[in-house]
Amino acid sequence: MRKVLSRVTSLHVLALVAILELVVNRVLVKMAAPGEATWWFTGLDYLGLFFFYFTGTLAALLIGTRVAAAFGQPGRIVDRIATVSLAIAGALAAIPLLVTAPDALSQVLEIAFGVAVIAHVVAATGRDRDLGVQFGLVLVAVPLLLHTASALGAEYLWPDRIFDGPSVDLARDGVVALCIAALATPYCFAPRPFARAVTKPGPVIFAMMVAAFGAVAARVAYPQVAEAAWRAVGIELNKVQADPKLALYLLAVATLAWTLGSCAIAATAPRRAIGTGLLFIVLGGYAFKWPAHFLLPLLGLSLIAEAARTVRDEELDAAPLSSETPPIADATWGSYLGAITAQLRTTIGDVQSLTTRGEGGLMSSVIVGTAKGAPLRVRIERIDGCVLALDVTVGAEIDELRGATLTMWAVPERALGANPPGPPAAPLFKTGDAALDERFKTRGNAQVFATLFDDGLRERAVAALDGWLAFWEKAGLRYRVYPGRGAPLDHPLPLSDLALGRPAGPERLVAVIELLVEVAARGGVAHEAIEPEELA
């Protein structure tokens, strides 16, 4: 019990209170109002009012803390704009919690809300952000912006046609957009890999229960269901007879329930944050009459936009130890490793190699020696014969979590997936070499980069390097690549040829190692050599 309570955060408390506010204040109080006041209804009304103010106040406080924290961190200009827009819209939405709001506040809030929605969609975009989340935020933003357009149009463009003009059409289009967004949530927001997420029974059972409850309730008490939908989330259904789109709505609700359930049990915190943000947007509803109707979606958008920065990399790091590379026979791998060692002895100097076996089919092949006065260590990890990663260190072997003087990340093609992150470095800069800037993201000290790479080495780096390369000034250089994960399958290791037993030379890998040794030497990396006995 203590372990569970230790994981509860203010976001979880807000989610619980917001659900209670929806059920008690929006649905039960409004639908159960008797002809004259009774003691139980008075108590229920006060309880709903408590949840109403608790939800709005806590949401406003959480937005305030997120804004304050964001200003203390480095970020892009679009991230700053999103933070400022969140602060303004959140402050305006919280005013009715404190004082009686003037009539003019309504339109100003609508404008601020629309700007904040757009700003968060833009802030979530980027080549290093999760593509599904980026597309999903656009779909979620459409119905919110349609509401803003309807509210502003009713005030300034068609004030005399509120009930039969474009506002009615925009409201109808907004509900359709909500359904489209809900139906797309599994493909945009569900945990990755998607094939593994859909096999988990919990979210499927939850979605089926929601769908079954909705279908039975609509069959038994349709007028009450239509009234509850209007009170709870502001979606107006035909109350006289079954709405023609009722089946679509039920499918959208069940699909959304599956996504929320999948995100709730996701292995990574950013994916769970995406689910929480999506839940807040849903709980905000589509009526936009009270502070929580604005504050909850604003907080939800902020959570999703922030999680888009890291969710892809964290899910890759949390993935089970496995590889999609083809298995290679031990005899073939031993011959290839021997060829690499022999080639390095002719170009670099004396090196030694060793392969060790660990638990779960994990094997490590290590080549160590000295190159231009600096220790050289090449490590290739395999599991069940499949290559997981290539790791090359020149100089001191430094923890990859330690901030580097310079880090270069290869930008992978979309088909190759995401490139796992390398050591942190700042700031992001352009080298001035068009080919290299298109191939790599470069962070850190620009002067150190100019020292390490002349024109010839830049060209070789563009042609030979994938994964990431990190350099710690005068201490060490480290290079890591995951074949088939953000990098080509057969570079620098000819894995396809090795798996099929075809002849495969060591030239590609040796060329990469020689390049890394030369770059490290230009950076002044030189220490005492590693003795062969240290292999053990």
DAGI-V584526 format. One record per run of one state. SS is the DSSP state (H for helix, E for strand, L for the rest). FROM is the first residue (numbers start at 1). TO is the last residue. Records with the same first field share a line. If there is no record, write none. Layout:
SS=FROM-TO, FROM-TO
This chain:
L=1-1, 7-9, 32-38, 72-76, 99-103, 124-130, 157-165, 190-193, 198-200, 221-221, 234-245, 265-268, 285-290, 308-310, 319-329, 348-350, 358-358, 372-373, 384-385, 396-405, 411-413, 417-427, 430-433, 445-445, 453-454, 465-467, 473-475, 482-482, 484-486, 488-494, 501-506, 523-531, 536-536
H=2-6, 10-31, 39-71, 77-98, 104-123, 131-156, 166-189, 194-197, 201-220, 222-233, 246-264, 269-284, 291-307, 311-318, 330-347, 359-361, 414-416, 434-439, 446-452, 455-464, 495-500, 507-522, 532-535
E=351-357, 362-371, 374-383, 386-395, 406-410, 428-429, 440-444, 468-472, 476-481, 483-483, 487-487
